Amino acid sequence: MNAPPRSTAPHDAGLRRDNRRMVGKLVVVTAAMFGFGYALVPVYRSICEALGVNVLSLAERTRPGAAAAPAAGTQVDRSRKVTVEFDANARGVWDFKPEQRSVEVHPGEMTTVMYEFRNLQPRAMAAQAIPSYAPKQASPYFDKLECFCFNEYTLQPGEVRRWPVVFVIDPRLPKDVSTITLSYTFFEVGGRVPPAPAARAANPPAQEARS
């Protein structure tokens, strides 16, 4: 006589418990990864400042939202020229680029360069740009008077904005530095952000001499 089939209920209940545990672990890992992505920019700043690599300029560290104005009486040094090259890197689904790849400026001369941003994702994203300089010793002599990198901003799906960088090269820049590369890395970040600055409809002149 055949024995009655054994019940599989305890086995099925055990599988369900294991599946719930696995789902819980995956949720925790996903939340941790999401939180790490939001913390990336402050972590990046801390590491770079500790190592002395790609640090923000002194004005950006001491006065968030605005760079220090050039000292009164600063003269344009027309005896020399410095080539400033512009680079852009996007750590996300963005189209991010300067409208000019390089300019030649006299130290002490105010210059404006535009950057274009396009959000390629079907959702709004908050982001911030982090600047770095090469060679490293040029950083204290690169004074940004206006820059989108001072704040975090939100771009809507498909939105395109044009934002300026207004800068002056300090005439005290060492004579052996003839080329400076200004590089921006654009990161997605979290949290509340201020409204983006108004886009400029017309191209400003690439260079504007200080009066």
VOGU-3710 file (C-alpha; in Angstrom, 3 decimals, decimal comma):
1> mnapprstap> 0,000/0,000/0,000  1,422/3,365/-1,097  2,257/5,896/1,653  0,331/9,207/1,498  2,274/12,052/-0,183  4,243/14,261/2,228  3,059/17,862/2,595  5,306/20,488/0,941  3,840/23,362/2,970  6,791/23,716/5,401
11> hdaglrrdnr> 9,222/23,659/2,483  7,242/26,327/0,583  7,036/28,480/3,701  10,802/28,265/4,099  11,341/29,321/0,485  9,055/32,297/0,976  11,000/33,360/4,071  14,282/33,063/2,168  12,871/35,109/-0,724  11,683/37,824/1,663
21> rmvgklvvvt> 15,116/37,982/3,263  16,770/38,238/-0,150  14,405/41,028/-1,255  15,110/42,895/1,980  18,861/42,655/1,445  18,519/43,906/-2,144  16,435/46,876/-0,982  19,091/47,777/1,597  21,902/47,501/-1,005  19,924/49,630/-3,505
31> aamfgfgyal> 19,236/52,318/-0,888  22,909/52,353/0,108  24,026/52,774/-3,510  21,475/55,570/-4,026  22,726/57,360/-0,914  26,339/56,971/-2,037  25,490/58,646/-5,356  24,035/61,655/-3,539  27,103/61,856/-1,284  29,556/61,698/-4,196
41> vpvyrsicea> 30,185/65,449/-4,581  31,021/66,231/-0,920  33,148/63,075/-0,744  34,914/64,136/-3,949  35,633/67,562/-2,469  36,973/66,110/0,779  39,280/63,633/-0,948  40,573/66,205/-3,420  41,250/68,754/-0,687  43,076/66,123/1,390
51> lgvnvlslae> 45,235/65,099/-1,568  45,619/68,591/-3,047  44,171/67,432/-6,380  41,481/69,264/-8,387  40,664/71,532/-5,441  38,345/74,497/-5,697  39,926/77,914/-5,799  40,434/79,804/-2,540  37,603/82,231/-3,366  35,184/79,329/-3,958
61> rtrpgaaaap> 36,075/77,736/-0,620  35,802/80,936/1,410  32,851/82,653/-0,305  30,402/80,072/-1,753  28,285/81,672/-4,447  30,741/84,334/-5,512  34,419/84,681/-6,261  36,468/87,520/-4,905  36,740/90,539/-7,170  40,185/91,446/-8,506
71> aagtqvdrsr> 42,120/93,848/-6,339  41,514/97,522/-7,004  44,018/99,028/-9,368  44,832/95,734/-11,096  46,286/96,537/-14,500  46,013/94,530/-17,692  49,423/93,101/-18,545  49,512/93,510/-22,319  53,127/92,369/-22,493  52,092/88,702/-22,248
81> kvtvefdana> 49,291/86,358/-23,243  47,961/83,251/-21,537  46,049/80,516/-23,362  43,077/79,223/-21,382  41,732/75,857/-22,524  38,264/74,611/-21,544  37,316/71,011/-20,858  33,989/69,440/-19,810  33,151/66,037/-18,345  29,676/64,710/-17,559
91> rgvwdfkpeq> 29,098/62,066/-14,884  25,561/61,337/-16,037  23,291/61,485/-19,063  24,111/65,081/-19,982  25,390/66,987/-22,973  27,826/69,451/-21,432  30,356/71,482/-23,387  32,025/74,894/-23,676  31,114/77,032/-26,666  34,828/77,789/-27,109
101> rsvevhpgem> 37,652/75,329/-26,641  40,256/77,987/-25,854  40,901/81,720/-25,665  44,004/83,879/-25,422  43,863/86,535/-22,710  46,097/89,149/-21,167  46,536/88,772/-17,390  44,215/91,257/-15,664  41,727/91,174/-18,571  38,120/90,155/-17,873
111> ttvmyefrnl> 36,874/87,334/-20,111  33,494/85,618/-20,550  33,019/82,103/-21,909  29,681/80,299/-22,232  28,942/76,656/-21,428  25,926/74,748/-22,757  24,005/72,147/-20,732  21,382/69,715/-22,029  19,526/67,183/-19,882  19,148/64,090/-22,082
121> qpramaaqai> 17,073/62,102/-19,591  13,252/61,958/-19,398  13,347/63,270/-15,812  14,486/66,351/-13,948  17,965/66,168/-12,454  19,846/68,290/-9,919  23,538/68,698/-10,643  26,630/70,728/-9,855  29,896/71,329/-11,680  33,253/70,935/-9,914
131> psyapkqasp> 36,199/72,857/-11,412  39,830/71,800/-11,547  42,926/73,466/-12,942  46,104/72,437/-14,683  48,815/73,162/-13,862  47,887/72,992/-10,198  49,898/76,095/-9,271  47,676/78,216/-11,545  44,617/77,742/-9,305  45,253/80,700/-6,919
141> yfdklecfcf> 45,674/83,032/-9,917  42,431/82,039/-11,696  39,762/84,404/-10,329  36,187/83,532/-11,321  33,833/86,498/-10,919  30,762/84,581/-12,089  30,380/80,824/-12,510  27,613/78,222/-12,676  29,846/76,041/-10,482  29,026/78,114/-7,380
151> neytlqpgev> 25,632/76,421/-6,887  23,575/73,325/-7,635  20,858/73,620/-10,282  17,934/71,641/-11,656  17,390/70,980/-15,352  14,047/69,664/-16,566  13,816/66,764/-19,071  15,356/67,881/-22,367  16,077/71,385/-21,060  18,984/73,326/-22,591
161> rrwpvvfvid> 20,668/76,194/-20,773  23,642/78,476/-21,525  25,574/79,707/-18,517  28,610/82,009/-18,293  32,002/81,795/-16,686  33,518/85,260/-16,135  37,138/85,208/-15,050  40,362/87,187/-14,726  43,897/85,807/-14,700  45,866/87,461/-11,916
171> prlpkdvsti> 48,858/89,351/-13,388  50,992/87,745/-10,672  50,667/84,398/-12,457  54,194/82,893/-12,670  55,921/83,775/-15,926  56,593/80,141/-16,773  52,830/79,397/-16,976  51,599/80,154/-20,482  48,653/77,722/-20,684  45,921/76,984/-18,138
181> tlsytffevg> 43,315/74,248/-18,538  40,003/74,845/-16,774  38,133/71,561/-16,503  34,608/71,034/-15,174  33,079/67,742/-14,096  29,283/67,809/-13,884  27,795/65,516/-11,197  24,224/64,592/-10,365  23,485/65,503/-6,757  20,504/65,408/-4,403
191> grvppapaar> 18,759/67,817/-2,088  17,100/71,187/-2,577  18,699/73,469/-5,118  18,315/77,167/-5,989  16,732/78,197/-9,296  19,091/78,218/-12,255  20,381/81,600/-13,459  18,651/83,070/-16,496  20,061/81,830/-19,798  21,635/84,469/-22,002
201> aanppaqear> 20,111/84,902/-25,402  23,047/86,541/-27,122  26,682/85,532/-27,184  28,774/87,953/-25,127  32,143/88,944/-26,510  34,806/86,292/-25,912  36,999/88,886/-24,261  36,232/92,149/-22,501  39,055/94,447/-21,520  39,008/95,849/-18,045
211> s> 38,434/99,561/-17,990
//
